[in-house]
Amino acid sequence: MATDSNRKVRVRLLGTGTSTGVPVLNCTCDVCTSTDHRDKRLRCAAFIEVAGVNLLIDIGPDFRQQAFREQIGHIDSVLITHHHFDHVVGMDDLRPFIFHNRTPIPIFAERTSADALRNMFGYIFRDGSYPGVPKLEMHDVRGPFAVQSREDDSLSVKVIPIPVVHGSLDILGYRIGNFAYLTDVSSIPNASYALLEGLDILVLDALRDRPHPMHLTIERAMEVAGRIGASQTWFTHMSHEILHTDFLARMPENMAPAYDGLVLEAGY
């Protein structure tokens, strides 16, 4: 895939944990009581900066905390992987990002997830009944698209949706330049592998060692990462069954468990 060598994709992983977050409430396992900051995992999300355009991938229940921690100043668009609670329930926390710029924030999602979000957040996307409702525009993803800066419409970034499977649900990963983000994955269709060639950085689901119907195991995630062949793969959406230091010790040189606050850079 041709890239612009003068632009970089800067990625901040806002959260790398599974739907419960880590530590898990009322759990005293070795991971949940770990003092290693890399074992503290908020719900999954990522913040992407490319030449003045800021993209948020997913907006879960920890978004407000994540935005304060990373000092996120503006958001030009939100890319939704799928409509499960831990990936979308922070939607209303976008309201402050409208206060100083009334231009609506576009939300991009696969059609099934887009319809679910229109129902889940009817007061935003349908009836406008809530005072101060965030100005958001839902867009059904049907192929590659461009996101424009809300502050400078001469700036835009191309986004390539990556169809993947989450149990029985068809969802999306996203590629921006030579970076790709694939969370909540149980399998990847063959056609999608062609969209993942030439990556500098891949962020990929790896829930735990035990099988799960909705997620890749660590072993399977390593196999998938090997087939994709990114220069560096970082694993995310990890449960409290994964101790960071133990996971890291098992990895080849170009693979590693991610952690909250990790900053990555790829070519565009």
Phi, psi and omega per residue, in radians:
M1 nan 2.214 3.141
A2 -1.174 2.469 -3.122
T3 -2.270 2.846 3.063
D4 -1.682 1.895 -3.029
S5 -1.209 -0.239 -3.132
N6 -1.555 -0.093 -3.137
R7 -2.042 2.574 3.115
K8 -2.175 2.612 3.028
V9 -1.773 1.958 3.128
R10 -1.781 2.195 -3.018
V11 -2.079 2.311 2.977
R12 -2.086 2.124 3.115
L13 -1.441 1.927 -3.075
L14 -1.319 -0.577 3.117
G15 -2.708 2.604 -3.077
T16 -2.315 0.267 -3.062
G17 -1.754 2.926 3.096
T18 -1.377 -2.991 -2.934
S19 -1.105 -0.455 3.123
T20 -1.460 -0.292 -2.907
G21 1.280 2.858 3.104
V22 -2.324 2.210 0.125
P23 -1.222 2.710 3.084
V24 -1.494 2.436 3.108
L25 -0.949 2.359 3.051
N26 1.153 0.380 3.120
C27 -1.953 2.413 3.139
T28 -2.106 0.473 3.130
C29 -1.211 2.994 -3.084
D30 -1.061 -0.605 -3.135
V31 -1.306 -0.770 -3.094
C32 -1.197 -0.381 3.101
T33 -1.834 0.130 -3.141
S34 -1.122 2.520 3.061
T35 -1.659 -0.013 3.095
D36 -1.311 2.128 -3.093
H37 -1.068 -0.377 -3.136
R38 -1.307 -0.185 3.054
D39 -1.667 0.091 3.050
K40 -1.733 1.894 -2.972
R41 -2.158 1.965 2.994
L42 -1.338 2.999 -3.119
R43 -1.160 2.616 -2.945
C44 -1.112 2.337 2.988
A45 -2.956 2.815 3.121
A46 -2.494 2.582 3.119
F47 -2.069 2.194 -3.015
I48 -2.061 2.287 3.093
E49 -2.123 2.185 3.098
V50 -2.384 1.845 3.016
A51 0.822 0.870 3.063
G52 1.577 -0.056 3.086
V53 -1.876 2.229 -3.070
N54 -1.971 2.157 -3.119
L55 -2.078 2.420 3.056
L56 -1.953 2.223 3.029
I57 -1.769 1.940 -3.114
D58 1.219 2.695 -3.057
I59 -2.580 1.480 -3.015
G60 -1.578 -2.898 -3.047
P61 -1.205 -0.250 -3.135
D62 -1.752 0.157 -2.999
F63 -1.039 -0.752 -3.104
R64 -1.020 -0.804 3.112
Q65 -1.089 -0.740 -3.136
Q66 -1.135 -0.723 -3.123
A67 -1.133 -0.682 3.065
F68 -1.132 -0.797 -3.098
R69 -1.058 -0.723 -3.073
E70 -1.647 -0.010 3.115
Q71 0.930 0.905 3.127
I72 -1.256 2.136 -3.038
G73 -1.612 -0.720 3.081
H74 -2.633 2.746 -3.124
I75 -2.272 2.204 3.141
D76 -1.609 -0.434 3.136
S77 -2.902 2.733 3.035
V78 -2.082 2.237 3.098
L79 -1.821 2.074 -3.075
I80 -1.722 2.221 3.073
T81 -1.333 -0.736 3.106
H82 -2.961 3.009 -2.909
H83 -1.663 0.233 3.115
H84 -1.162 2.613 -2.993
F85 -0.816 -0.823 -3.012
D86 -1.255 -0.058 -3.134
H87 -1.991 -0.142 -3.027
V88 -2.393 -0.193 -2.912
V89 -1.256 -0.154 3.075
G90 -1.503 0.196 -3.038
M91 -0.909 -0.721 -3.082
D92 -1.171 -0.363 3.125
D93 -1.251 0.010 3.026
L94 -1.372 -0.187 -3.087
R95 -0.915 -0.802 -3.122
P96 -1.096 -0.383 3.133
F97 -1.348 -0.077 3.080
I98 -1.740 -0.324 -2.991
F99 -0.978 -0.717 -3.049
H100 -1.813 -0.067 3.084
N101 -2.558 1.846 -3.028
R102 -1.381 -0.027 3.066
T103 -1.089 2.246 -3.117
P104 -1.025 2.575 3.038
I105 -1.575 2.135 3.101
P106 -1.319 2.388 3.075
I107 -1.973 2.208 -3.129
F108 -1.950 2.306 -3.138
A109 -2.682 2.681 3.001
E110 -1.051 2.613 -2.938
R111 -0.936 -0.808 -3.120
T112 -1.080 -0.770 3.123
S113 -1.188 -0.664 3.110
A114 -1.052 -0.775 3.112
D115 -1.113 -0.714 3.112
A116 -1.087 -0.699 -3.139
L117 -1.215 -0.610 3.067
R118 -1.065 -0.606 3.106
N119 -1.377 -0.771 -3.124
M120 -1.075 -0.679 -3.097
F121 -2.065 0.926 -3.124
G122 -1.009 -0.581 -3.124
Y123 -1.189 -0.340 3.071
I124 -1.603 -0.912 -2.940
F125 -1.648 -0.223 -3.064
R126 -2.075 -1.089 -2.940
D127 -1.830 -0.234 3.097
G128 1.032 0.541 -3.005
S129 -1.436 -0.236 -3.034
Y130 -1.635 2.178 3.119
P131 -1.050 2.329 3.141
G132 1.331 0.324 -3.110
V133 -0.980 2.407 3.093
P134 -1.096 2.444 3.140
K135 -1.506 1.717 -3.103
L136 -2.179 2.490 3.102
E137 -2.076 2.115 -3.136
M138 -1.473 2.332 3.099
H139 -2.185 2.201 3.047
D140 -1.334 2.222 -3.128
V141 -1.440 2.170 3.127
R142 -2.149 -0.022 -3.115
G143 2.926 -2.990 3.111
P144 -0.979 2.588 -3.120
F145 -2.577 2.916 3.109
A146 -1.994 2.491 3.042
V147 -1.947 2.224 3.101
Q148 -1.697 2.614 3.005
S149 -1.125 2.380 3.057
R150 -1.337 -0.234 -3.114
E151 -1.798 -0.358 -3.135
D152 -2.628 1.737 -3.010
D153 -1.249 0.030 3.025
S154 -1.463 -0.168 -3.120
L155 -1.794 2.328 3.107
S156 -2.627 2.781 -3.124
V157 -2.336 2.357 3.086
K158 -1.479 2.370 3.117
V159 -2.138 2.295 3.090
I160 -1.919 1.992 3.069
P161 -1.263 2.479 -3.126
I162 -2.039 1.863 3.105
P163 -1.142 2.220 3.070
V164 -2.407 3.049 -3.073
V165 -2.107 2.364 3.117
H166 -2.134 1.540 -3.017
G167 1.205 -1.988 3.082
S168 -1.797 0.112 -3.041
L169 -1.825 2.253 3.024
D170 -1.427 2.106 -3.093
I171 -2.266 -3.025 -3.085
L172 -2.200 2.433 2.759
G173 -1.766 3.112 -3.117
Y174 -2.425 2.493 3.016
R175 -2.062 2.239 3.032
I176 -2.195 1.977 -3.056
G177 1.044 -2.264 -3.141
N178 -1.741 0.461 3.061
F179 -2.051 2.414 3.051
A180 -2.368 2.535 -3.067
Y181 -2.226 2.020 -3.093
L182 -2.269 1.667 3.099
T183 -1.899 2.809 3.117
D184 0.966 0.941 -3.069
V185 -1.974 2.300 2.949
S186 -1.878 -0.460 3.049
S187 -2.789 2.784 3.137
I188 -2.140 2.143 3.095
P189 -1.046 2.596 -3.118
N190 -0.973 -0.687 -3.101
A191 -1.099 -0.462 -3.103
S192 -1.316 -0.436 3.136
Y193 -1.076 -0.572 3.124
A194 -1.140 -0.428 3.126
L195 -1.438 -0.085 -3.041
L196 -1.995 0.303 -3.140
E197 -1.360 2.559 3.014
G198 1.275 0.486 -3.115
L199 -1.369 2.461 2.920
D200 -1.406 -0.791 -3.056
I201 -2.307 2.280 2.996
L202 -2.125 2.293 2.970
V203 -1.925 2.158 -2.939
L204 -2.382 2.458 3.089
D205 -1.020 2.368 3.002
A206 -2.694 1.544 -2.933
L207 -1.193 -0.877 -3.018
R208 -3.052 -3.104 3.086
D209 -1.378 -0.706 -3.108
R210 -1.192 2.499 3.126
P211 -1.052 2.602 3.082
H212 -2.498 2.402 -3.070
P213 -1.205 -0.275 -3.027
M214 -1.933 -0.139 -2.996
H215 -2.432 2.742 3.007
L216 -1.271 2.443 2.924
T217 -1.315 2.955 3.094
I218 -1.038 -0.824 -3.109
E219 -1.062 -0.803 -3.121
R220 -1.183 -0.646 3.107
A221 -1.083 -0.680 3.099
M222 -1.133 -0.662 3.098
E223 -1.139 -0.783 3.122
V224 -1.096 -0.768 3.116
A225 -1.061 -0.689 3.110
G226 -1.114 -0.677 3.114
R227 -1.183 -0.703 -3.139
I228 -1.196 -0.728 3.002
G229 1.331 0.563 3.067
A230 -1.134 2.682 3.099
S231 -1.039 -0.645 3.108
Q232 -2.494 2.319 3.051
T233 -2.044 2.331 3.073
W234 -2.082 2.290 -3.080
F235 -1.647 2.498 -3.065
T236 -2.399 -3.066 -3.120
H237 0.976 0.819 -3.036
M238 -1.611 2.468 -3.117
S239 -1.497 3.140 3.094
H240 -1.405 0.163 3.008
E241 -1.571 0.005 -3.092
I242 -2.015 1.962 3.005
L243 -1.526 2.218 -2.994
H244 -0.941 -0.851 -3.066
T245 -1.122 -0.664 3.120
D246 -1.173 -0.743 3.135
F247 -1.094 -0.795 -3.112
L248 -1.056 -0.670 -3.100
A249 -1.156 -0.362 -3.121
R250 -1.549 -0.160 -2.949
M251 -1.568 2.535 2.950
P252 -1.207 3.007 -2.986
E253 -1.048 -0.546 -3.055
N254 -1.732 0.271 3.087
M255 -2.340 2.565 -3.137
A256 -2.843 2.699 2.997
P257 -1.263 2.380 3.079
A258 -1.380 3.068 3.073
Y259 -2.681 2.775 -3.103
D260 -1.066 2.317 3.131
G261 1.580 -0.073 3.121
L262 -1.055 2.331 3.114
V263 -1.930 2.265 -3.104
L264 -2.210 2.758 3.114
E265 -2.452 2.313 3.123
A266 -2.305 2.843 3.061
G267 -1.312 2.723 3.084
Y268 -1.957 nan nan
